[in-house]
Amino acid sequence: MRLFAILFSLSFFFTACSTQSNTNPREYQVGAYLWQQTSGEYRALTYQAYNWAQRLVERDLENKHNKKRAVIFDIDETVLDNTFSGAREIKDGIPWKEELFNEWVKLRKAVAIPGALEFIKFLEANNVEVFYISNRRVEDFDPTFANLQAEGFPVKKENLLLKTNTSGKEVRRQEVDKKHEIVILVGDNLTDFHKDFDKTTTEERNALVKKWRAEFGTRYIVLPNPLYGDWERALPHTKDRLEHLKLNP
C-alpha cells in the first residue's frame, strides 16, 4: 500500500511538471534567449555590426557636410540587453505584459550589448552627435537615462527621444534630420530605419527589405534579435506557431 502511494505521488508530480511545461506561454522563446545569452555567434554578430558601423563613419569623416554628423540608435537589444528580464518571466511561465517590462526598466539593470559602448565612445571622440530613439515610454525617461549612464554610454537628455503618443519613430527621426546629417541608423527592428516598415504584414516587410536592400550595411545597421519584434506581430494570429513553418522553398 505504501509503495502504491509513493508511485501515485511520483506519477502526479511528473504529470504536473509535464502539464506546466506544455502550458508555458513563453516556452517557444527558450532557444532564442539561450542563444542570445550564451552563444559566441551572437556576440560575433554584434561586434561585426559595430565594427562595420565604425568603418562607415570613418569613411564619412573624410567628407564635408553643412550640418553636424549624427548617428541614431534604438535602445533595447541594440545598445542595452534586456534578456535577464524575459528569462525570469519564461522560467516562471508568465506571459509577456508591457507593465512587466516597465517594471524591469525601473530597475536599471540592463547591460551593454557587445560592441555598442566602444562604437558610441568612438563617435563621441570624433564629435558625432549620438541620438537614442526608443519606444520606451517617456514616463520611463529617468531610469532609462540612468541605466545608459551606468553602463558608460555618453547620453544627453535632449538626445534621448522616447515614445509619447505614437510608436512610429519617423517624426523623431525628422527632428534629428533638421539640424544634423544622419550618417547611419542602428537598430534591431525594421521600424528603426524607415516609416515604410510601420504596420506591415510579413509579406510586405520582406518585399520592402528587398526594395531597400542597398541601404543595409551602408546606412542601416541591423543587430540580431530573435527574442521579439514587429516580425511577431506581422504573423497571422494563431496559437499554433508550427503552422508558420515552411517545408518547401
Buried (B, 14 or more C-beta within 10 A) or exposed (E): EEEEEEEEEEEEEEEEEEEEEEEBEBEEBEEBBEBBEEEEEBBEBBBBBBEBBBEBBEEBBEEEEEEEBBBBBBBBBBBBBBBBBBBEBBEEEBEBEEEBBBEBBBEBBBBBBBBBBBBBBBBBEEEBBBBBBBBBBEBBBEBBBEBBEEBEBBBEEEBBBBBEEEEBBBEBBEEBEEEBBBBBBBBBBBBBBBEBBBEBEBEEBBEBBEEBEEBEBEBBBBBBBBBBBBBEEBEEEEEEEEEEEEEEE
